[in-house]
């Protein structure tokens, strides 16, 4: 695959990922306006978690296993043997998915019991799980198609599956909310999952080059490959545990709190799509290549500057969303069935999720940097510690802070992950200057605090605590603009190299060239 084609593929993936995340946010806006925060929406969130959890595990497993296995077998034997192995592997994964789908459809009360729900929410969840059960199989097949297309170096269409999935849910809700209620969203999930398969199948059929679609179940290396899949699947499941425990603990609260937590999480994650992917997409491959080439000093300088870029974008974003969490929730969700209580229940955890923005940015980048340095075991250990600590704080903070305590526990777990990643980075690269990293993050944080003070001052002139709708938009935009101007001015004195780097990245994105980072 040529560098030009790789760059185009990376751009397409970034674009489709961003569109998918934006549609995901719009999906939550439609859900909030259509249903608010009720026992029914709690049931939908829990049922969707089950489907998405299985899909995420299967996608991670098959991409992690299938692509390298295919390449190795093709090199060791030939392409026919490689496809025979991959096709046998896909057949067994499909059988497992069919069995899981049938089991969940016939006995939805069993997975529903994982959430320890009250009878009302349990009955709703069981019904929605039964409707969504086919989506489990369909998303699994979509994951297999994604891996098979990536073998052909086709990335754009697989990256678009999130778009059609979110569109399926949105269309289902808009069409059926008035007649069948929350079941419309569940049918939308199944429709969206089917669309994922339909989207990818034509391209796969065009590219298969005479490969037989007849199922095969044997290959000399199949057992070894299936055994390799087990720890990969376990690692992926471990990464999903906190999503489950968040829903589990929130289910012990009054009806609607699970949904409010989910809305807050979606709003808090939006900056990752809008800011993180455009910054990370062109820069991370550059650092990964330097690590692979053994240019450790250059790689460390690149890591240091990317950490600065991420902080420069994440800190004002997190601070301002946290400060204006009520206004942002009101502006995006406060309509239809999402009344004042819905806004309040969502705004509280949103503030904590917003303050975790910097940690989320750094965690995603450092995870990839450690993976490029072949430190997968350390990543797994850090993940285990973060999961355990998050669950402990969930239990401690749930009673006094309700769903806000769950969001605060997530914040603690995320920043613990950052600490562990930096520690492992320092152990692997002894020349990595942790103190310089802390000074850098501190300088940018001070600039963020100065902008936050400006935002507090603007609140005295343009209070928006009780405003709604169009009356809220103008004053809120004005206050955010003032805060950002102050932040840029403060950064010019406190974080000038990082500010210049951001400008370089923006120019590089529009010029379609790889940005360069000058040493400090």
Kinemage of the C-alpha trace (Angstrom):
@kinemage 1
@onewidth
@group {chain A} dominant
@subgroup {mainchain}
@vectorlist {calphas} color= white
{ca unk a 1} P 0.000 0.000 0.000
{ca unk a 2} L 1.542 3.312 -1.083
{ca unk a 3} L 2.075 6.219 1.286
{ca unk a 4} L -0.446 8.297 -0.667
{ca unk a 5} L -3.131 5.614 -0.404
{ca unk a 6} L -2.342 5.153 3.274
{ca unk a 7} L -2.713 8.883 3.878
{ca unk a 8} L -6.016 8.934 2.021
{ca unk a 9} L -7.248 5.943 4.004
{ca unk a 10} L -6.236 7.604 7.276
{ca unk a 11} L -8.065 10.790 6.276
{ca unk a 12} L -11.193 8.846 5.325
{ca unk a 13} L -11.112 6.888 8.585
{ca unk a 14} L -10.727 10.094 10.605
{ca unk a 15} L -13.565 11.769 8.712
{ca unk a 16} L -15.975 8.844 9.007
{ca unk a 17} L -15.086 8.348 12.669
{ca unk a 18} L -15.823 11.988 13.385
{ca unk a 19} L -19.137 11.853 11.504
{ca unk a 20} L -20.068 8.696 13.408
{ca unk a 21} L -19.329 10.330 16.763
{ca unk a 22} L -21.292 13.426 15.825
{ca unk a 23} L -24.231 11.248 14.796
{ca unk a 24} L -23.846 9.367 18.074
{ca unk a 25} L -24.234 12.659 19.910
{ca unk a 26} L -27.229 13.575 17.748
{ca unk a 27} L -28.702 10.147 18.548
{ca unk a 28} L -28.592 11.007 22.249
{ca unk a 29} L -30.204 14.381 21.552
{ca unk a 30} L -33.057 12.645 19.698
{ca unk a 31} L -33.385 10.019 22.447
{ca unk a 32} L -33.516 12.671 25.171
{ca unk a 33} L -36.160 14.717 23.373
{ca unk a 34} L -38.220 11.611 22.563
{ca unk a 35} L -38.078 9.753 25.885
{ca unk a 36} L -36.286 11.829 28.577
{ca unk a 37} L -34.886 9.849 31.512
{ca unk a 38} L -37.246 7.052 32.546
{ca unk a 39} L -37.307 3.371 33.456
{ca unk a 40} L -37.866 2.608 29.771
{ca unk a 41} L -34.753 4.485 28.674
{ca unk a 42} L -32.751 2.774 31.428
{ca unk a 43} L -33.844 -0.544 29.939
{ca unk a 44} L -32.741 0.548 26.483
{ca unk a 45} L -29.317 1.709 27.700
{ca unk a 46} L -28.722 -1.588 29.511
{ca unk a 47} L -29.862 -3.694 26.549
{ca unk a 48} L -27.739 -1.676 24.126
{ca unk a 49} L -24.722 -2.149 26.388
{ca unk a 50} L -25.046 -5.929 26.074
{ca unk a 51} L -25.149 -5.756 22.279
{ca unk a 52} L -22.325 -3.228 21.988
{ca unk a 53} L -20.149 -5.062 24.503
{ca unk a 54} L -20.247 -8.280 22.481
{ca unk a 55} L -19.695 -6.364 19.242
{ca unk a 56} L -16.700 -4.489 20.689
{ca unk a 57} L -15.096 -7.698 21.960
{ca unk a 58} L -15.628 -9.514 18.651
{ca unk a 59} L -14.338 -6.572 16.600
{ca unk a 60} L -11.218 -6.188 18.734
{ca unk a 61} L -10.603 -9.934 18.734
{ca unk a 62} L -11.005 -10.612 15.034
{ca unk a 63} L -8.993 -7.568 13.905
{ca unk a 64} L -6.215 -8.323 16.393
{ca unk a 65} L -6.094 -12.016 15.443
{ca unk a 66} L -7.239 -12.342 11.829
{ca unk a 67} L -5.032 -9.760 10.112
{ca unk a 68} L -1.634 -10.924 11.499
{ca unk a 69} L -2.639 -14.603 11.196
{ca unk a 70} L -3.532 -14.114 7.534
{ca unk a 71} L -0.251 -12.313 6.806
{ca unk a 72} L 1.837 -14.952 8.598
{ca unk a 73} L 0.116 -17.931 6.928
{ca unk a 74} L 0.335 -16.308 3.508
{ca unk a 75} L 4.061 -15.798 4.045
{ca unk a 76} L 4.567 -19.314 5.459
{ca unk a 77} L 2.469 -21.213 2.908
{ca unk a 78} L 0.387 -19.369 0.322
{ca unk a 79} L -2.657 -17.129 -0.004
{ca unk a 80} L -5.096 -20.021 -0.463
{ca unk a 81} L -4.041 -21.585 2.835
{ca unk a 82} L -4.262 -18.190 4.548
{ca unk a 83} L -7.808 -17.681 3.332
{ca unk a 84} L -8.725 -21.245 4.279
{ca unk a 85} L -7.540 -20.555 7.846
{ca unk a 86} L -9.325 -17.202 8.096
{ca unk a 87} L -12.520 -18.632 6.632
{ca unk a 88} L -12.501 -21.552 9.105
{ca unk a 89} L -11.899 -19.129 11.968
{ca unk a 90} L -14.768 -16.925 10.762
{ca unk a 91} L -17.077 -19.933 10.542
{ca unk a 92} L -16.499 -20.896 14.175
{ca unk a 93} L -16.872 -17.316 15.381
{ca unk a 94} L -20.148 -17.102 13.436
{ca unk a 95} L -21.425 -20.316 15.059
{ca unk a 96} L -20.660 -18.924 18.508
{ca unk a 97} L -22.465 -15.684 17.628
{ca unk a 98} L -25.502 -17.598 16.341
{ca unk a 99} L -25.630 -19.629 19.552
{ca unk a 100} L -25.329 -16.494 21.719
{ca unk a 101} L -28.015 -14.703 19.725
{ca unk a 102} L -30.431 -17.627 20.014
{ca unk a 103} L -29.755 -18.004 23.731
{ca unk a 104} L -30.303 -14.306 24.457
{ca unk a 105} L -33.456 -14.184 22.329
{ca unk a 106} L -34.937 -17.235 24.068
{ca unk a 107} L -33.795 -16.397 27.612
{ca unk a 108} L -33.431 -12.594 27.837
{ca unk a 109} L -34.013 -12.722 31.579
{ca unk a 110} L -30.558 -14.253 32.080
{ca unk a 111} L -28.453 -11.358 30.698
{ca unk a 112} L -30.956 -8.905 32.198
{ca unk a 113} L -30.272 -10.397 35.637
{ca unk a 114} L -26.698 -9.077 35.378
{ca unk a 115} L -28.020 -5.594 36.189
{ca unk a 116} L -30.040 -6.544 39.320
{ca unk a 117} L -32.995 -4.406 38.223
{ca unk a 118} L -36.323 -3.832 39.913
{ca unk a 119} L -39.232 -5.782 38.364
{ca unk a 120} L -40.453 -2.899 36.202
{ca unk a 121} L -37.113 -2.121 34.610
{ca unk a 122} L -36.265 -5.835 34.362
{ca unk a 123} L -39.389 -6.525 32.311
{ca unk a 124} L -38.668 -3.600 29.976
{ca unk a 125} L -35.040 -4.647 29.550
{ca unk a 126} L -35.975 -8.264 28.780
{ca unk a 127} L -38.327 -7.157 26.023
{ca unk a 128} L -35.725 -4.827 24.507
{ca unk a 129} L -32.975 -7.459 24.734
{ca unk a 130} L -35.176 -9.868 22.763
{ca unk a 131} L -35.743 -7.247 20.046
{ca unk a 132} L -32.041 -6.369 19.881
{ca unk a 133} L -30.771 -9.966 19.943
{ca unk a 134} L -30.375 -10.185 16.128
{ca unk a 135} L -28.174 -7.090 16.305
{ca unk a 136} L -25.654 -9.108 18.301
{ca unk a 137} L -25.210 -11.566 15.416
{ca unk a 138} L -25.320 -8.844 12.765
{ca unk a 139} L -22.703 -6.678 14.493
{ca unk a 140} L -20.507 -9.747 14.907
{ca unk a 141} L -20.747 -10.441 11.171
{ca unk a 142} L -20.017 -6.770 10.494
{ca unk a 143} L -16.887 -7.088 12.642
{ca unk a 144} L -15.743 -10.108 10.624
{ca unk a 145} L -16.325 -8.229 7.379
{ca unk a 146} L -14.334 -5.309 8.750
{ca unk a 147} L -11.340 -7.562 9.420
{ca unk a 148} L -11.625 -9.279 6.032
{ca unk a 149} L -11.798 -5.944 4.181
{ca unk a 150} L -8.798 -4.626 6.081
{ca unk a 151} L -6.842 -7.633 4.809
{ca unk a 152} L -7.425 -6.067 1.378
{ca unk a 153} L -6.248 -2.691 2.768
{ca unk a 154} L -9.795 -1.338 2.570
{ca unk a 155} L -10.450 0.947 5.525
{ca unk a 156} L -12.923 3.631 4.464
{ca unk a 157} L -16.093 1.516 4.195
{ca unk a 158} L -15.454 -0.339 7.506
{ca unk a 159} L -14.913 3.039 9.180
{ca unk a 160} L -18.389 4.136 8.049
{ca unk a 161} L -20.293 1.350 9.827
{ca unk a 162} L -20.785 3.522 12.901
{ca unk a 163} L -22.562 6.086 10.733
{ca unk a 164} L -25.208 3.685 9.448
{ca unk a 165} L -25.638 2.156 12.914
{ca unk a 166} L -26.440 5.517 14.482
{ca unk a 167} L -28.654 6.442 11.543
{ca unk a 168} L -30.617 3.223 12.031
{ca unk a 169} L -31.374 4.117 15.657
{ca unk a 170} L -32.228 7.737 14.839
{ca unk a 171} L -34.587 6.736 12.026
{ca unk a 172} L -36.201 4.049 14.181
{ca unk a 173} L -36.878 6.530 16.978
{ca unk a 174} L -38.223 9.262 14.705
{ca unk a 175} L -40.590 6.864 12.923
{ca unk a 176} L -41.843 4.782 15.814
{ca unk a 177} L -41.577 6.814 19.022
{ca unk a 178} L -45.210 7.899 18.869
{ca unk a 179} L -46.643 4.430 18.224
{ca unk a 180} L -44.426 1.838 19.929
{ca unk a 181} L -42.411 3.985 22.332
{ca unk a 182} L -38.972 2.813 23.402
{ca unk a 183} L -39.275 -0.333 21.260
{ca unk a 184} L -38.702 1.943 18.254
{ca unk a 185} L -35.156 2.590 19.478
{ca unk a 186} L -34.580 -1.142 19.959
{ca unk a 187} L -35.758 -1.922 16.427
{ca unk a 188} L -33.507 0.905 15.256
{ca unk a 189} L -30.524 -0.902 16.806
{ca unk a 190} L -31.317 -4.052 14.828
{ca unk a 191} L -31.882 -2.049 11.638
{ca unk a 192} L -28.600 -0.205 12.148
{ca unk a 193} L -26.719 -3.480 12.714
{ca unk a 194} L -28.201 -4.921 9.515
{ca unk a 195} L -27.116 -1.782 7.657
{ca unk a 196} L -23.532 -2.387 8.843
{ca unk a 197} L -23.520 -5.755 7.078
{ca unk a 198} L -25.249 -4.459 3.944
{ca unk a 199} L -22.767 -1.569 3.682
{ca unk a 200} L -19.692 -3.815 3.705
{ca unk a 201} L -20.913 -6.900 1.856
{ca unk a 202} L -20.816 -5.510 -1.732
{ca unk a 203} L -17.197 -4.398 -1.404
{ca unk a 204} L -16.204 -7.754 0.085
{ca unk a 205} L -17.924 -9.667 -2.706
{ca unk a 206} L -16.133 -7.536 -5.313
{ca unk a 207} L -12.725 -8.062 -3.724
{ca unk a 208} L -12.794 -11.728 -2.776
{ca unk a 209} L -11.114 -12.762 -6.069
{ca unk a 210} L -12.775 -16.142 -6.487
{ca unk a 211} L -12.592 -17.167 -2.824
{ca unk a 212} L -15.208 -19.815 -2.086
{ca unk a 213} L -17.912 -18.659 0.304
{ca unk a 214} L -18.675 -22.254 1.281
{ca unk a 215} L -18.113 -22.591 5.054
{ca unk a 216} L -15.071 -24.584 6.152
{ca unk a 217} L -14.398 -25.656 9.724
{ca unk a 218} L -10.930 -27.194 9.699
{ca unk a 219} L -7.351 -26.098 9.175
{ca unk a 220} L -4.111 -27.432 10.690
{ca unk a 221} L -3.521 -24.152 12.546
{ca unk a 222} L -7.144 -23.463 13.529
{ca unk a 223} L -6.888 -24.755 17.111
{ca unk a 224} L -3.793 -22.663 17.797
{ca unk a 225} L -5.459 -19.558 16.403
{ca unk a 226} L -8.618 -20.111 18.442
{ca unk a 227} L -6.518 -20.536 21.590
{ca unk a 228} L -4.714 -17.291 20.755
{ca unk a 229} L -8.095 -15.549 20.564
{ca unk a 230} L -8.989 -16.358 24.170
{ca unk a 231} L -6.548 -13.981 25.946
{ca unk a 232} L -7.269 -11.307 23.328
{ca unk a 233} L -10.999 -11.585 24.021
{ca unk a 234} L -10.384 -11.519 27.780
{ca unk a 235} L -8.296 -8.343 27.461
{ca unk a 236} L -11.047 -6.703 25.403
{ca unk a 237} L -13.710 -7.747 27.922
{ca unk a 238} L -11.584 -6.283 30.698
{ca unk a 239} L -11.590 -2.945 28.909
{ca unk a 240} L -15.406 -3.050 28.821
{ca unk a 241} L -15.898 -3.897 32.507
{ca unk a 242} L -16.281 -0.315 33.709
{ca unk a 243} L -19.018 0.325 31.140
{ca unk a 244} L -20.924 -2.563 32.679
{ca unk a 245} L -20.235 -1.665 36.317
{ca unk a 246} L -21.284 1.945 35.688
{ca unk a 247} L -24.666 0.719 34.441
{ca unk a 248} L -24.892 -1.851 37.243
{ca unk a 249} L -24.320 0.677 40.007
{ca unk a 250} L -26.518 3.328 38.394
{ca unk a 251} L -29.313 0.725 38.156
{ca unk a 252} L -29.430 0.696 41.954
{ca unk a 253} L -30.541 4.340 41.872
{ca unk a 254} L -33.983 5.641 40.999
{ca unk a 255} L -35.323 5.191 37.472
{ca unk a 256} L -33.738 7.426 34.861
{ca unk a 257} L -30.287 7.720 36.441
{ca unk a 258} L -28.751 5.105 34.105
{ca unk a 259} L -29.964 7.128 31.130
{ca unk a 260} L -28.727 10.419 32.594
{ca unk a 261} L -25.291 8.887 33.140
{ca unk a 262} L -25.285 7.624 29.567
{ca unk a 263} L -26.258 11.043 28.195
{ca unk a 264} L -23.507 12.682 30.245
{ca unk a 265} L -20.944 10.164 29.036
{ca unk a 266} L -21.906 10.803 25.411
{ca unk a 267} L -21.659 14.573 25.839
{ca unk a 268} L -18.351 14.247 27.674
{ca unk a 269} L -16.899 12.016 24.959
{ca unk a 270} L -17.836 14.399 22.121
{ca unk a 271} L -14.563 16.407 22.314
{ca unk a 272} L -12.589 13.249 21.544
{ca unk a 273} L -14.234 13.060 18.135
{ca unk a 274} L -14.074 16.786 17.434
{ca unk a 275} L -10.554 17.473 18.729
{ca unk a 276} L -8.586 14.311 19.507
{ca unk a 277} L -8.850 12.415 16.211
{ca unk a 278} L -7.805 15.329 13.943
{ca unk a 279} L -4.774 16.010 16.169
{ca unk a 280} L -3.825 12.382 16.769
{ca unk a 281} L -4.398 10.952 13.292
{ca unk a 282} L -1.522 12.700 11.480
{ca unk a 283} L 0.909 12.705 14.410
{ca unk a 284} L 0.755 9.259 15.989
{ca unk a 285} L 2.032 7.287 12.939
{ca unk a 286} L 5.026 9.621 12.845
{ca unk a 287} L 5.952 8.816 16.451
{ca unk a 288} L 5.249 5.088 15.963
{ca unk a 289} L 7.596 4.987 12.961
{ca unk a 290} L 10.391 6.609 14.950
{ca unk a 291} L 9.982 4.033 17.732
{ca unk a 292} L 10.037 1.218 15.169
{ca unk a 293} L 13.206 2.683 13.610
{ca unk a 294} L 14.953 2.841 16.997
{ca unk a 295} L 15.089 6.648 17.051
{ca unk a 296} L 14.207 6.794 20.750
{ca unk a 297} L 15.319 10.367 21.430
{ca unk a 298} L 13.345 11.743 18.485
{ca unk a 299} L 10.341 9.635 19.497
{ca unk a 300} L 10.465 10.944 23.069
{ca unk a 301} L 10.614 14.529 21.835
{ca unk a 302} L 7.622 13.788 19.642
{ca unk a 303} L 5.724 12.217 22.550
{ca unk a 304} L 6.496 15.224 24.722
{ca unk a 305} L 5.208 17.683 22.162
{ca unk a 306} L 2.089 15.658 21.352
{ca unk a 307} L 1.306 15.523 25.075
{ca unk a 308} L 1.493 19.306 24.983
{ca unk a 309} L -0.792 19.522 21.960
{ca unk a 310} L -3.349 17.287 23.631
{ca unk a 311} L -3.227 19.295 26.856
{ca unk a 312} L -3.563 22.577 24.976
{ca unk a 313} L -6.805 21.413 23.373
{ca unk a 314} L -8.187 19.290 26.221
{ca unk a 315} L -7.734 21.622 29.197
{ca unk a 316} L -9.881 24.576 28.071
{ca unk a 317} L -12.432 22.158 26.604
{ca unk a 318} L -12.757 20.233 29.857
{ca unk a 319} L -12.786 23.305 32.071
{ca unk a 320} L -15.454 25.134 30.063
{ca unk a 321} L -17.726 22.103 29.656
{ca unk a 322} L -17.481 21.471 33.404
{ca unk a 323} L -18.248 25.108 34.247
{ca unk a 324} L -21.170 25.276 31.814
{ca unk a 325} L -22.360 21.686 32.167
{ca unk a 326} L -25.927 22.751 32.951
{ca unk a 327} L -26.084 25.229 30.088
{ca unk a 328} L -24.594 22.767 27.589
{ca unk a 329} L -26.959 20.011 28.686
{ca unk a 330} L -29.904 22.393 28.500
{ca unk a 331} L -28.883 23.590 25.050
{ca unk a 332} L -28.341 20.106 23.581
{ca unk a 333} L -30.834 17.935 25.449
{ca unk a 334} L -33.311 20.251 27.174
{ca unk a 335} L -36.323 19.845 24.938
{ca unk a 336} L -39.262 17.518 24.511
{ca unk a 337} L -39.339 14.914 27.285
{ca unk a 338} L -35.976 16.000 28.738
{ca unk a 339} L -37.268 18.493 31.280
{ca unk a 340} L -35.449 20.243 34.140
{ca unk a 341} L -34.902 17.077 36.176
{ca unk a 342} L -33.430 15.327 33.130
{ca unk a 343} L -31.056 18.266 32.560
{ca unk a 344} L -29.987 18.378 36.211
{ca unk a 345} L -29.397 14.614 36.434
{ca unk a 346} L -27.226 14.752 33.297
{ca unk a 347} L -25.299 17.951 34.049
{ca unk a 348} L -23.829 16.722 37.341
{ca unk a 349} L -21.932 13.694 35.957
{ca unk a 350} L -21.118 15.667 32.785
{ca unk a 351} L -19.031 18.094 34.857
{ca unk a 352} L -16.860 15.219 36.137
{ca unk a 353} L -16.584 13.599 32.715
{ca unk a 354} L -15.518 16.976 31.317
{ca unk a 355} L -12.730 17.332 33.872
{ca unk a 356} L -11.481 13.904 32.739
{ca unk a 357} L -11.014 15.154 29.153
{ca unk a 358} L -7.265 15.721 29.506
{ca unk a 359} L -6.801 12.283 31.072
{ca unk a 360} L -8.845 10.650 28.309
{ca unk a 361} L -6.765 12.363 25.620
{ca unk a 362} L -3.449 11.406 27.213
{ca unk a 363} L -4.608 7.857 27.930
{ca unk a 364} L -5.549 7.220 24.309
{ca unk a 365} L -2.271 8.573 22.937
{ca unk a 366} L 0.028 6.994 25.538
{ca unk a 367} L -1.762 3.666 25.097
{ca unk a 368} L -0.818 3.714 21.428
{ca unk a 369} L 2.715 4.913 22.154
{ca unk a 370} L 3.257 2.024 24.594
{ca unk a 371} L 1.786 -0.408 22.069
{ca unk a 372} L 4.226 0.890 19.438
{ca unk a 373} L 7.028 0.115 21.921
{ca unk a 374} L 5.644 -3.462 22.328
{ca unk a 375} L 4.546 -2.898 25.933
{ca unk a 376} L 1.182 -4.660 25.648
{ca unk a 377} L 1.624 -6.471 28.953
{ca unk a 378} L 2.165 -3.173 30.759
{ca unk a 379} L -0.942 -1.750 29.084
{ca unk a 380} L -2.945 -4.718 30.367
{ca unk a 381} L -1.595 -4.320 33.917
{ca unk a 382} L -2.403 -0.603 33.914
{ca unk a 383} L -5.910 -1.360 32.640
{ca unk a 384} L -6.494 -3.879 35.436
{ca unk a 385} L -5.423 -1.394 38.101
{ca unk a 386} L -7.580 1.363 36.609
{ca unk a 387} L -10.619 -0.931 36.437
{ca unk a 388} L -10.228 -2.094 40.036
{ca unk a 389} L -9.671 1.401 41.427
{ca unk a 390} L -12.642 2.758 39.470
{ca unk a 391} L -14.940 0.066 40.869
{ca unk a 392} L -13.721 0.737 44.422
{ca unk a 393} L -14.471 4.454 44.080
{ca unk a 394} L -17.818 3.628 42.458
{ca unk a 395} L -18.790 1.833 45.637
{ca unk a 396} L -17.469 4.613 47.880
{ca unk a 397} L -18.992 7.557 45.987
{ca unk a 398} L -22.274 6.049 44.756
{ca unk a 399} L -24.325 6.732 47.872
{ca unk a 400} L -23.265 10.348 48.585
{ca unk a 401} L -23.052 11.546 44.957
{ca unk a 402} L -25.364 9.156 43.032
{ca unk a 403} L -24.579 9.074 39.304
{ca unk a 404} L -22.140 11.954 39.794
{ca unk a 405} L -20.080 9.644 42.023
{ca unk a 406} L -19.833 7.107 39.196
{ca unk a 407} L -18.522 9.814 36.849
{ca unk a 408} L -16.041 10.998 39.493
{ca unk a 409} L -14.816 7.417 39.949
{ca unk a 410} L -14.235 7.226 36.183
{ca unk a 411} L -12.195 10.427 36.360
{ca unk a 412} L -9.996 8.936 39.094
{ca unk a 413} L -9.485 5.724 37.111
{ca unk a 414} L -8.571 7.630 33.940
{ca unk a 415} L -5.911 9.756 35.627
{ca unk a 416} L -4.512 6.690 37.399
{ca unk a 417} L -4.146 5.144 33.953
{ca unk a 418} L -2.188 8.202 32.805
{ca unk a 419} L 0.139 7.955 35.806
{ca unk a 420} L 0.816 4.274 35.165
{ca unk a 421} L 1.383 4.832 31.445
{ca unk a 422} L 3.899 7.619 32.132
{ca unk a 423} L 5.645 5.398 34.665
{ca unk a 424} L 5.929 2.521 32.186
{ca unk a 425} L 7.136 4.930 29.517
{ca unk a 426} L 9.876 6.132 31.872
{ca unk a 427} L 10.896 2.546 32.682
{ca unk a 428} L 11.158 1.613 29.006
{ca unk a 429} L 12.858 4.863 27.962
{ca unk a 430} L 15.162 5.877 30.869
{ca unk a 431} L 15.897 9.238 29.223
{ca unk a 432} L 12.230 10.268 29.296
{ca unk a 433} L 11.979 13.394 31.473
{ca unk a 434} L 8.900 13.028 33.666
{ca unk a 435} L 9.574 16.342 35.422
{ca unk a 436} L 9.544 18.141 32.088
{ca unk a 437} L 6.209 16.448 31.327
{ca unk a 438} L 4.768 17.651 34.637
{ca unk a 439} L 6.076 21.191 34.110
{ca unk a 440} L 4.574 21.246 30.628
{ca unk a 441} L 1.163 20.069 31.823
{ca unk a 442} L 1.344 22.487 34.746
{ca unk a 443} L 2.054 25.503 32.511
{ca unk a 444} L -0.883 24.703 30.276
{ca unk a 445} L -3.137 24.043 33.269
{ca unk a 446} L -2.292 27.488 34.681
{ca unk a 447} L -3.351 29.020 31.349
{ca unk a 448} L -6.579 27.041 31.645
{ca unk a 449} L -7.183 28.314 35.180
{ca unk a 450} L -6.683 31.902 33.988
{ca unk a 451} L -9.278 31.376 31.254
{ca unk a 452} L -11.596 29.789 33.808
{ca unk a 453} L -11.287 32.893 35.979
{ca unk a 454} L -12.239 34.984 32.947
{ca unk a 455} L -15.273 32.760 32.393
{ca unk a 456} L -16.325 33.209 36.045
{ca unk a 457} L -16.023 36.975 35.620
{ca unk a 458} L -18.093 36.839 32.428
{ca unk a 459} L -20.771 34.950 34.366
{ca unk a 460} L -21.286 38.005 36.541
{ca unk a 461} L -22.015 40.112 33.471
{ca unk a 462} L -23.992 37.522 31.477
{ca unk a 463} L -25.588 35.028 33.878
{ca unk a 464} L -27.085 32.019 32.098
{ca unk a 465} L -27.891 29.679 34.977
{ca unk a 466} L -31.631 29.746 34.324
{ca unk a 467} L -31.733 30.536 30.601
{ca unk a 468} L -33.130 28.135 27.994
{ca unk a 469} L -33.231 27.736 24.226
{ca unk a 470} L -32.253 30.615 21.949
{ca unk a 471} L -31.945 32.978 24.917
{ca unk a 472} L -29.100 30.813 26.208
{ca unk a 473} L -27.129 30.412 22.982
{ca unk a 474} L -25.918 34.001 22.505
{ca unk a 475} L -24.664 34.735 26.036
{ca unk a 476} L -23.075 31.294 26.363
{ca unk a 477} L -21.231 31.667 23.052
{ca unk a 478} L -20.029 35.121 24.103
{ca unk a 479} L -18.678 33.875 27.449
{ca unk a 480} L -16.916 30.919 25.856
{ca unk a 481} L -15.381 33.225 23.239
{ca unk a 482} L -14.030 35.532 25.959
{ca unk a 483} L -12.603 32.580 27.886
{ca unk a 484} L -10.889 31.170 24.770
{ca unk a 485} L -9.364 34.544 23.846
{ca unk a 486} L -7.969 34.851 27.363
{ca unk a 487} L -6.718 31.260 27.147
{ca unk a 488} L -4.876 31.863 23.875
{ca unk a 489} L -3.306 35.018 25.293
{ca unk a 490} L -2.222 33.215 28.474
{ca unk a 491} L -0.881 30.299 26.425
{ca unk a 492} L 1.204 32.672 24.319
{ca unk a 493} L 3.172 33.495 27.479
{ca unk a 494} L 3.007 30.115 29.237
{ca unk a 495} L 2.855 27.546 26.423
{ca unk a 496} L 4.072 29.235 23.245
{ca unk a 497} L 5.763 26.138 21.681
{ca unk a 498} L 2.587 24.092 22.060
{ca unk a 499} L 0.459 26.925 20.656
{ca unk a 500} L 2.700 27.142 17.589
{ca unk a 501} L 2.512 23.370 17.155
{ca unk a 502} L -1.292 23.494 17.126
{ca unk a 503} L -1.129 26.012 14.316
{ca unk a 504} L 1.241 23.742 12.384
{ca unk a 505} L -1.092 20.781 12.801
{ca unk a 506} L -4.094 22.799 11.594
{ca unk a 507} L -2.183 23.961 8.498
{ca unk a 508} L -0.941 20.424 7.831
{ca unk a 509} L -4.459 19.016 7.960
{ca unk a 510} L -5.689 21.462 5.328
{ca unk a 511} L -2.585 21.043 3.180
{ca unk a 512} L -2.754 17.223 3.452
{ca unk a 513} L 0.843 16.910 4.586
{ca unk a 514} L 2.369 15.322 7.626
{ca unk a 515} L 2.998 17.932 10.316
{ca unk a 516} L 6.450 18.350 11.765
{ca unk a 517} L 7.295 18.973 15.385
{ca unk a 518} L 10.363 20.917 16.266
{ca unk a 519} L 12.341 19.973 19.394
{ca unk a 520} L 11.823 22.148 22.436
